[in-house]
Amino acid sequence: MSFVNKSASELSAMLASKEISSVEITQAQLDNIDRLNPKINSYLTVTHEIALAQAKEVDELRAKGEKLSALAGVPIAVKDNLTTIGIETTAGSKILKGWIPPYNATVVQKILANRMPILGKTNMDEFAMGSSTENSAYGPSLNPWDLKRTPGGSGGGSSSAVASMQAAIAIGSDTGGSIRFPAAVTGTVGVKPTYGAVSRYGLIALGSSLDQIGPVARNVMDAAMLQDAISGPDAMDATSLPESLGSMTEAAKNDSVKGLKIGIIKELTGEGFQAGVSERFQEALDLLVASGAEIVEVSCPSFQYAIAAYYLIQPAEASSNLARFDSVRFGLRVMPEGAATVEKVMAATREEGFGPEVKRRIILGTYALSSGYYDAYYGSAQKVRTLIQADLAKAFEKANVLVSPTAPTTAFLLGEKQEDPLAMYLNDIATIPANLAGVPGMSLPVGLAKEDNLPVGAQFLAPAREDARLYKVGAVLEKLLENKWSKKMMDFAPELRVN
Amino acid sequence: MSEITPELVRHLAGLARIEVTDAEVAQFASQLALIVDSVATVKAAVNDDIKATSHPIPMANVFREDVVRPSLTQAEALSGAAESESGRFKVSAILDAD
């Protein structure tokens, strides 16, 4: 077909050799969005004019012989919780409907500096609270592999866009798995870099000590190129790492796992995991072993407390972060009847503007932080964080990278877990520890589960600042699997029938 | 048993400046009770000897040079406000009339 099936690295090479122009690619991409988005709802906003103007500009610079970055001219989708000058930014919430930010997130600034046309803003669970996009105020995104199922969340807009060729690459954000879980259930690659590797400035904050921005892509090299393009220290984010983590693009060129020690996390395998998920996971490990990797078993006993600790820390941080939506400086204002005080205006606005999951978490967070409960809840959760870091440190003494399935199951049906917050939270059992500990994680597609023909993801974890290890092992496993299948993961995807 | 009563939900919602309907109070009370019950495991998992971690990668005193740099104009800063007047954000009365 057209260019829309090409990966970002392929497009980058075709642009460099002037085989195609950015305007041609961008137009083809927009056409595909216009065709698919009304059904799949990956994008909340599509920025036709902006994308084409940016594409034209980069084509002109290339024609002039200007030195351009590797991804220059490759169009990209951006999650709607990153601020963009002149482009509506809602974070999936009604409270921000119509908000046009007056500043760019640092990541957006870097995308513009890399001259990547922005296709639009992708759908997400409201303020990134959720694992299915069903908490978006603008309706859920659908999974391109089966339109009755969720593309994961919170970044289901980005994952479904990349999986349905509505973008080659996209930006996501990951607080408890919001990049990696959607990647796993849509057959895409998603990476949560080390905490602080990518600036959070301009990311509408959920849990400030957990949030991290990262790449969503259809292969490891694309993810690596995008991580390189968006990382680096930033004076606007005091938690951004001062040092460079090296080139992920170089790491993704790795072709050997000989002698690599891979630790299987005992607590994240076996019971509670769908049979087809476990089967594909084991098959991937066997391929790595056959190529010279060594498997060791590691134990992280504190992981059993991770979800509970996370659902204290994250709502606590969210309840303070979301206090900024006060009807004063931006967003919705609802005037109650009669002579209302500012306090009543705030309460009426927040009642009208926030969805149920957001209210639930703000109330839970307020509880966890309230006097008398602070030590027992928030304080204890922070201690669990220490235990998890210690478990991981010990595991990394035995192994270079750790591995588990990314999620216990394949994509679930829309509506299936909507009424049961606890069941919904369990999807994140394998992804949450990385956020609590600040270490990097990658979800890589490892095939389809036998029982439902839906994508399965394997998750690799590395020590903090060692993101390159993920790309090294990911690149090799991806190649091993493609050789075994004699095709790419996305070649398994069913043809999308819309209308 | 959990201590999340409808009265507590109302109180917390008040602190968080969220009006809640009776239906929401009932729903949140039962859902939050479940969650709070499950996090009781957290309390049991730790003791006084374990240090708390507030930040995954500790950093302290991150400063930048104290120099003037470009920032939002007043008009830009006010551009998202529901109401503004004379270059300021405008809100309803802070105090109740009665």
Interface residues (C-beta under 8 A of the other chain):
Chain A: W99 I100 P101 P102 Y103 T194 Y195 G196 S209 L210 A235 A238 T239 L241 S302 Q304 Y305 I307 A308 A309 Y311 L312 S319 A323 D326 S327 V328 R329 F330 G331 L332 R333 M335 A339 A340 T341 V342 E343 K344 V345 M346 A347 A348 R350 E351 F354 P356 K359 R360 I362 I363 L364 T366 Y367 S370 A376 Y377 G379 S380 A381 Q382 K383 V384 R385 T386 L387 Q389 P421 L422 N435 L436 A437 G438 V439 A464
Chain B: I4 L8 V9 L12 A13 G14 L15 A16 R17 I18 E19 V20 T21 E24 Q27 F28 Q31 L32 L34 I35 V36 S38 V39 T41 V42 K43 A45 V46 I50 K51 A52 T53 S54 H55 P56 I57 M59 V62 R64 L72 E76 A77 S79 G80 A81 A82 E83 F89 V91 S92 A93 I94 L95 D96 A97
